[in-house]
Amino acid sequence: MTRRLVFTLKFLVPFLILAFAVLAAAFALDIRLERIWPLFPCAAGFAGIFAGIRKRNRFAADFVIPSLAFILLSGFFLLFSLDVIAMRFLDFIQRFWLPLAAACIGMAYLALFFYKKGGTKFPRAH
């Protein structure tokens, strides 16, 4: 098998296992998929972290950062989907987009600062 196919399987197998677990839990608890759809991107995020560890034998920034973005965004969308935040998503964005954008830009600059300061010395997975 080619290296690309092997890596794809290292991502796809954990993702499918997590996705089927979400589907089984939704079916067992009689929860509609329109309420828990953000759990599927979250499963992709966890599968991405797992695939990065399997490929590089450590936490690699090029896998962890996008995977954490998937997990955080899906958690944010899950709050709206489960009605934890009562306001509509569009109303939330219209009201809070400027502070959210400023906070995200600030966190990105901090992450970039610490990444450049500390180098790429992520902890080993084992």
MDTraj code that builds the backbone (N, CA, C; nanometers):
import mdtraj as md
import numpy as np

residues = "MET THR ARG ARG LEU VAL PHE THR LEU LYS PHE LEU VAL PRO PHE LEU ILE LEU ALA PHE ALA VAL LEU ALA ALA ALA PHE ALA LEU ASP ILE ARG LEU GLU ARG ILE TRP PRO LEU PHE PRO CYS ALA ALA GLY PHE ALA GLY ILE PHE ALA GLY ILE ARG LYS ARG ASN ARG PHE ALA ALA ASP PHE VAL ILE PRO SER LEU ALA PHE ILE LEU LEU SER GLY PHE PHE LEU LEU PHE SER LEU ASP VAL ILE ALA MET ARG PHE LEU ASP PHE ILE GLN ARG PHE TRP LEU PRO LEU ALA ALA ALA CYS ILE GLY MET ALA TYR LEU ALA LEU PHE PHE TYR LYS LYS GLY GLY THR LYS PHE PRO ARG ALA HIS".split()
xyz = np.array([
    [0.0844, -0.1188, 0.0000],
    [0.0000, 0.0000, 0.0000],
    [0.0882, 0.1242, 0.0000],
    [0.0358, 0.2285, -0.0570],
    [0.1115, 0.3523, -0.0602],
    [0.1085, 0.4192, 0.0768],
    [0.2029, 0.5090, 0.0983],
    [0.2125, 0.5780, 0.2276],
    [0.0894, 0.6648, 0.2522],
    [0.0383, 0.7268, 0.1457],
    [-0.0786, 0.8132, 0.1599],
    [-0.2014, 0.7329, 0.2020],
    [-0.2180, 0.6165, 0.1429],
    [-0.3312, 0.5315, 0.1775],
    [-0.3211, 0.4845, 0.3221],
    [-0.2018, 0.4496, 0.3654],
    [-0.1823, 0.4059, 0.5036],
    [-0.2162, 0.5192, 0.5996],
    [-0.1694, 0.6414, 0.5680],
    [-0.2013, 0.7533, 0.6546],
    [-0.3504, 0.7830, 0.6539],
    [-0.4150, 0.7728, 0.5382],
    [-0.5591, 0.7960, 0.5301],
    [-0.6330, 0.6965, 0.6179],
    [-0.5884, 0.5727, 0.6180],
    [-0.6526, 0.4724, 0.7028],
    [-0.6288, 0.5010, 0.8512],
    [-0.5124, 0.5587, 0.8851],
    [-0.4851, 0.5933, 1.0246],
    [-0.5791, 0.7020, 1.0743],
    [-0.6307, 0.7845, 0.9829],
    [-0.7305, 0.8849, 1.0187],
    [-0.8710, 0.8285, 1.0076],
    [-0.8976, 0.7584, 0.8985],
    [-1.0331, 0.7161, 0.8672],
    [-1.0882, 0.6130, 0.9651],
    [-1.0075, 0.5188, 1.0068],
    [-1.0556, 0.4144, 1.0976],
    [-1.0992, 0.4720, 1.2326],
    [-1.0176, 0.5554, 1.3004],
    [-1.0666, 0.6133, 1.4268],
    [-1.1870, 0.7054, 1.4068],
    [-1.1896, 0.7780, 1.2952],
    [-1.3034, 0.8659, 1.2693],
    [-1.4314, 0.7855, 1.2539],
    [-1.4261, 0.6785, 1.1761],
    [-1.5459, 0.5967, 1.1569],
    [-1.5900, 0.5299, 1.2860],
    [-1.4958, 0.4865, 1.3671],
    [-1.5316, 0.4262, 1.4963],
    [-1.6032, 0.5281, 1.5844],
    [-1.5479, 0.6507, 1.5923],
    [-1.6117, 0.7546, 1.6739],
    [-1.7464, 0.7967, 1.6153],
    [-1.7555, 0.8069, 1.4832],
    [-1.8814, 0.8463, 1.4201],
    [-1.9892, 0.7405, 1.4431],
    [-1.9527, 0.6144, 1.4309],
    [-2.0505, 0.5086, 1.4575],
    [-2.0894, 0.5043, 1.6051],
    [-1.9971, 0.5380, 1.6946],
    [-2.0315, 0.5444, 1.8371],
    [-2.1314, 0.6572, 1.8627],
    [-2.1125, 0.7706, 1.7964],
    [-2.2088, 0.8814, 1.8100],
    [-2.3444, 0.8392, 1.7554],
    [-2.3447, 0.7743, 1.6391],
    [-2.4712, 0.7283, 1.5813],
    [-2.5401, 0.6256, 1.6700],
    [-2.4638, 0.5329, 1.7258],
    [-2.5224, 0.4309, 1.8133],
    [-2.5798, 0.4945, 1.9393],
    [-2.5072, 0.5904, 1.9972],
    [-2.5581, 0.6583, 2.1163],
    [-2.6826, 0.7394, 2.0832],
    [-2.6839, 0.8039, 1.9690],
    [-2.8018, 0.8808, 1.9284],
    [-2.9219, 0.7900, 1.9068],
    [-2.8972, 0.6763, 1.8456],
    [-3.0067, 0.5811, 1.8233],
    [-3.0562, 0.5227, 1.9561],
    [-2.9631, 0.4873, 2.0449],
    [-3.0013, 0.4267, 2.1731],
    [-3.0746, 0.5258, 2.2630],
    [-3.0345, 0.6518, 2.2590],
    [-3.0965, 0.7537, 2.3444],
    [-3.2099, 0.8285, 2.2751],
    [-3.2416, 0.7901, 2.1522],
    [-3.3471, 0.8517, 2.0729],
    [-3.3278, 1.0029, 2.0602],
    [-3.2067, 1.0394, 2.0186],
    [-3.1722, 1.1801, 1.9956],
    [-3.1632, 1.2013, 1.8453],
    [-3.2247, 1.3092, 1.7983],
    [-3.2215, 1.3398, 1.6555],
    [-3.0823, 1.3881, 1.6157],
    [-3.0409, 1.3538, 1.4955],
    [-2.9076, 1.3909, 1.4484],
    [-2.8923, 1.5411, 1.4292],
    [-3.0017, 1.6111, 1.4041],
    [-2.9905, 1.7564, 1.3876],
    [-2.9521, 1.8258, 1.5171],
    [-2.9634, 1.7584, 1.6294],
    [-2.9225, 1.8165, 1.7567],
    [-2.7769, 1.7852, 1.7919],
    [-2.7248, 1.6744, 1.7422],
    [-2.5887, 1.6350, 1.7801],
    [-2.4922, 1.6327, 1.6613],
    [-2.5284, 1.6949, 1.5495],
    [-2.4404, 1.6931, 1.4325],
    [-2.3017, 1.7485, 1.4624],
    [-2.2820, 1.8443, 1.5561],
    [-2.1455, 1.8923, 1.5792],
    [-2.0508, 1.7873, 1.6380],
    [-2.1025, 1.6756, 1.6830],
    [-2.0138, 1.5724, 1.7359],
    [-1.9337, 1.5032, 1.6250],
    [-1.9806, 1.5101, 1.5014],
    [-1.9068, 1.4477, 1.3918],
    [-1.7788, 1.5242, 1.3577],
    [-1.7813, 1.6595, 1.3462],
    [-1.6525, 1.7293, 1.3310],
    [-1.5614, 1.7116, 1.4521],
    [-1.6199, 1.6975, 1.5707],
    [-1.5403, 1.6719, 1.6903],
    [-1.4697, 1.5361, 1.6778],
    [-1.5400, 1.4377, 1.6258],
    [-1.4793, 1.3061, 1.6031],
    [-1.3657, 1.3170, 1.5021],
    [-1.3836, 1.4016, 1.4002],
    [-1.2755, 1.4229, 1.3026],
    [-1.1545, 1.4879, 1.3695],
    [-1.1787, 1.5783, 1.4631],
    [-1.0678, 1.6408, 1.5349],
    [-0.9901, 1.5405, 1.6177],
    [-1.0601, 1.4565, 1.6916],
    [-0.9908, 1.3552, 1.7720],
    [-0.9188, 1.2538, 1.6836],
    [-0.9796, 1.2184, 1.5706],
    [-0.9137, 1.1263, 1.4779],
    [-0.7891, 1.1909, 1.4171],
    [-0.7929, 1.3220, 1.3935],
    [-0.6759, 1.3922, 1.3410],
    [-0.5605, 1.3926, 1.4393],
    [-0.5914, 1.4141, 1.5665],
    [-0.4865, 1.4086, 1.6691],
    [-0.4272, 1.2679, 1.6759],
    [-0.5139, 1.1674, 1.6743],
    [-0.4678, 1.0286, 1.6794],
    [-0.3813, 0.9955, 1.5578],
    [-0.4241, 1.0410, 1.4390],
    [-0.3470, 1.0132, 1.3174],
    [-0.2113, 1.0828, 1.3216],
    [-0.2070, 1.2031, 1.3760],
    [-0.0797, 1.2737, 1.3880],
    [0.0161, 1.2039, 1.4820],
    [-0.0370, 1.1532, 1.5924],
    [0.0472, 1.0789, 1.6864],
    [0.0983, 0.9514, 1.6210],
    [0.0110, 0.8832, 1.5473],
    [0.0525, 0.7589, 1.4823],
    [0.1561, 0.7838, 1.3727],
    [0.1460, 0.8991, 1.3045],
    [0.2396, 0.9262, 1.1948],
    [0.3750, 0.9720, 1.2459],
    [0.3757, 1.0623, 1.3436],
    [0.5011, 1.1233, 1.3865],
    [0.5511, 1.0727, 1.5219],
    [0.4722, 0.9912, 1.5897],
    [0.5069, 0.9379, 1.7210],
    [0.5197, 1.0485, 1.8268],
    [0.4513, 1.1586, 1.8048],
    [0.4470, 1.2696, 1.8993],
    [0.3332, 1.3616, 1.8591],
    [0.3034, 1.4583, 1.9444],
    [0.2045, 1.5596, 1.9094],
    [0.2701, 1.6569, 1.8112],
    [0.2209, 1.6642, 1.6906],
    [0.2778, 1.7523, 1.5885],
    [0.1829, 1.8700, 1.5675],
    [0.2389, 1.9898, 1.5593],
    [0.1580, 2.1112, 1.5474],
    [0.0715, 2.1093, 1.4222],
    [0.1207, 2.0533, 1.3132],
    [0.0420, 2.0536, 1.1904],
    [-0.0777, 1.9596, 1.1967],
    [-0.0853, 1.8740, 1.2965],
    [-0.2036, 1.7924, 1.3186],
    [-0.2853, 1.8433, 1.4370],
    [-0.2185, 1.8849, 1.5428],
    [-0.2883, 1.9227, 1.6659],
    [-0.3670, 2.0528, 1.6493],
    [-0.3097, 2.1547, 1.5866],
    [-0.3762, 2.2842, 1.5751],
    [-0.5064, 2.2745, 1.4958],
    [-0.5067, 2.2169, 1.3748],
    [-0.6348, 2.2050, 1.3044],
    [-0.7341, 2.1139, 1.3765],
    [-0.6832, 2.0086, 1.4393],
    [-0.7723, 1.9176, 1.5108],
    [-0.8368, 1.9868, 1.6304],
    [-0.7589, 2.0651, 1.7038],
    [-0.8166, 2.1411, 1.8151],
    [-0.9165, 2.2445, 1.7656],
    [-0.8908, 2.3020, 1.6500],
    [-0.9871, 2.3964, 1.5925],
    [-1.1191, 2.3258, 1.5622],
    [-1.1117, 2.2056, 1.5069],
    [-1.2335, 2.1283, 1.4819],
    [-1.3069, 2.0990, 1.6126],
    [-1.2336, 2.0576, 1.7142],
    [-1.2958, 2.0224, 1.8414],
    [-1.3600, 2.1446, 1.9071],
    [-1.2886, 2.2564, 1.9091],
    [-1.3432, 2.3773, 1.9714],
    [-1.4629, 2.4324, 1.8945],
    [-1.4543, 2.4347, 1.7627],
    [-1.5682, 2.4834, 1.6839],
    [-1.6891, 2.3928, 1.6977],
    [-1.6675, 2.2632, 1.6993],
    [-1.7821, 2.1736, 1.7143],
    [-1.8427, 2.1862, 1.8537],
    [-1.7590, 2.2089, 1.9548],
    [-1.8136, 2.2345, 2.0885],
    [-1.8943, 2.3626, 2.0929],
    [-1.8477, 2.4661, 2.0228],
    [-1.9201, 2.5920, 2.0148],
    [-2.0549, 2.5725, 1.9451],
    [-2.0552, 2.5017, 1.8325],
    [-2.1803, 2.4777, 1.7612],
    [-2.2734, 2.3865, 1.8394],
    [-2.2169, 2.2957, 1.9186],
    [-2.2988, 2.2059, 1.9993],
    [-2.3770, 2.2826, 2.1051],
    [-2.3194, 2.3907, 2.1560],
    [-2.3918, 2.4736, 2.2525],
    [-2.5201, 2.5310, 2.1925],
    [-2.5157, 2.5691, 2.0674],
    [-2.6355, 2.6203, 2.0005],
    [-2.7302, 2.5072, 1.9640],
    [-2.6749, 2.3962, 1.9198],
    [-2.7572, 2.2839, 1.8771],
    [-2.8360, 2.2235, 1.9928],
    [-2.7763, 2.2209, 2.1119],
    [-2.8443, 2.1652, 2.2294],
    [-2.9210, 2.2710, 2.3084],
    [-2.9302, 2.3912, 2.2548],
    [-3.0028, 2.5031, 2.3171],
    [-2.9464, 2.5437, 2.4525],
    [-2.8172, 2.5240, 2.4735],
    [-2.7526, 2.5746, 2.5939],
    [-2.7463, 2.7263, 2.5852],
    [-2.7163, 2.7775, 2.4657],
    [-2.7253, 2.9198, 2.4370],
    [-2.8587, 2.9391, 2.3672],
    [-2.9489, 3.0125, 2.4308],
    [-3.0863, 3.0222, 2.3823],
    [-3.0993, 3.1080, 2.2567],
    [-3.0084, 3.1993, 2.2354],
    [-3.0183, 3.2901, 2.1210],
    [-2.9834, 3.2157, 1.9923],
    [-3.0411, 3.2608, 1.8818],
    [-3.0087, 3.2009, 1.7528],
    [-2.8632, 3.2285, 1.7182],
    [-2.8033, 3.1388, 1.6415],
    [-2.6615, 3.1525, 1.6050],
    [-2.6375, 3.2816, 1.5275],
    [-2.7248, 3.3147, 1.4322],
    [-2.7086, 3.4360, 1.3528],
    [-2.7168, 3.5606, 1.4406],
    [-2.8090, 3.5624, 1.5371],
    [-2.8182, 3.6755, 1.6298],
    [-2.6922, 3.6870, 1.7155],
    [-2.6403, 3.5748, 1.7584],
    [-2.5176, 3.5729, 1.8382],
    [-2.4015, 3.6326, 1.7597],
    [-2.3866, 3.5910, 1.6333],
    [-2.2784, 3.6411, 1.5497],
    [-2.2954, 3.7909, 1.5251],
    [-2.4181, 3.8350, 1.4975],
    [-2.4410, 3.9768, 1.4719],
    [-2.4095, 4.0618, 1.5946],
    [-2.4351, 4.0098, 1.7113],
    [-2.4132, 4.0873, 1.8327],
    [-2.2683, 4.0825, 1.8805],
    [-2.2037, 3.9682, 1.8688],
    [-2.0728, 3.9491, 1.9311],
    [-1.9585, 3.9270, 1.8331],
    [-1.9738, 3.9529, 1.7038],
    [-1.8689, 3.9202, 1.6087],
    [-1.7426, 4.0022, 1.6309],
    [-1.7555, 4.1296, 1.6666],
    [-1.6353, 4.2106, 1.6839],
    [-1.5528, 4.1674, 1.8060],
    [-1.6128, 4.1495, 1.9241],
    [-1.5318, 4.1004, 2.0361],
    [-1.4748, 3.9602, 2.0124],
    [-1.5530, 3.8742, 1.9474],
    [-1.5028, 3.7392, 1.9181],
    [-1.3859, 3.7444, 1.8209],
    [-1.3964, 3.8275, 1.7199],
    [-1.2876, 3.8385, 1.6231],
    [-1.1617, 3.8928, 1.6905],
    [-1.1785, 3.9945, 1.7762],
    [-1.0621, 4.0501, 1.8462],
    [-0.9987, 3.9462, 1.9386],
    [-1.0808, 3.8690, 2.0093],
    [-1.0276, 3.7656, 2.0984],
    [-0.9565, 3.6561, 2.0196],
    [-1.0125, 3.6138, 1.9074],
    [-0.9499, 3.5094, 1.8263],
    [-0.8179, 3.5570, 1.7669],
    [-0.8148, 3.6811, 1.7200],
    [-0.6903, 3.7347, 1.6656],
    [-0.5846, 3.7447, 1.7751],
    [-0.6256, 3.7893, 1.8940],
    [-0.5320, 3.7977, 2.0057],
    [-0.4777, 3.6620, 2.0462],
    [-0.5644, 3.5603, 2.0511],
    [-0.5178, 3.4255, 2.0862],
    [-0.4262, 3.3694, 1.9783],
    [-0.4547, 3.4018, 1.8516],
    [-0.3676, 3.3552, 1.7438],
    [-0.2295, 3.4192, 1.7559],
    [-0.2238, 3.5482, 1.7893],
    [-0.0945, 3.6135, 1.8080],
    [-0.0197, 3.5551, 1.9280],
    [-0.0913, 3.5265, 2.0356],
    [-0.0257, 3.4641, 2.1509],
    [0.0275, 3.3255, 2.1165],
    [-0.0521, 3.2470, 2.0461],
    [-0.0073, 3.1132, 2.0069],
    [0.1151, 3.1222, 1.9167],
    [0.1132, 3.2165, 1.8243],
    [0.2287, 3.2348, 1.7361],
    [0.3519, 3.2786, 1.8136],
    [0.3328, 3.3676, 1.9110],
    [0.4442, 3.4138, 1.9939],
    [0.5068, 3.2984, 2.0709],
    [0.4228, 3.2194, 2.1391],
    [0.4759, 3.1089, 2.2179],
    [0.5342, 2.9988, 2.1295],
    [0.4770, 2.9806, 2.0109],
    [0.5304, 2.8807, 1.9188],
    [0.6698, 2.9208, 1.8725],
    [0.6865, 3.0481, 1.8370],
    [0.8180, 3.0945, 1.7918],
    [0.9184, 3.1001, 1.9063],
    [0.8722, 3.1341, 2.0248],
    [0.9618, 3.1443, 2.1394],
    [1.0117, 3.0066, 2.1830],
    [0.9215, 2.9103, 2.1883],
    [0.9577, 2.7783, 2.2387],
    [1.0021, 2.6814, 2.1323],
    [0.9884, 2.7150, 2.0079],
    [1.0235, 2.6218, 1.9021],
    [0.9158, 2.5159, 1.8870],
    [0.9510, 2.4057, 1.8283],
    [0.8540, 2.2991, 1.8031],
    [0.8750, 2.1830, 1.8986],
    [0.9006, 2.2115, 2.0230],
    [0.9290, 2.1059, 2.1207],
    [0.8003, 2.0607, 2.1882],
    [0.7156, 1.9932, 2.1112],
    [0.5940, 1.9379, 2.1663],
    [0.6280, 1.8124, 2.2444],
    [0.5491, 1.7797, 2.3466],
    [0.5783, 1.6586, 2.4243],
    [0.5595, 1.5331, 2.3407],
    [0.6378, 1.4323, 2.3724],
    [0.6264, 1.3055, 2.3008],
    [0.4990, 1.2357, 2.3423],
    [0.4452, 1.1545, 2.2527],
    [0.3186, 1.0864, 2.2778],
    [0.3351, 0.9664, 2.3710],
    [0.4539, 0.9125, 2.3804],
    [0.4726, 0.7925, 2.4634],
    [0.5547, 0.8236, 2.5843],
])
top = md.Topology()
chain = top.add_chain()
for i, resn in enumerate(residues, 1):
    res = top.add_residue(resn, chain, resSeq=i)
    for name in ("N", "CA", "C"):
        top.add_atom(name, md.element.get_by_symbol(name[0]), res)
traj = md.Trajectory(xyz[None], top)
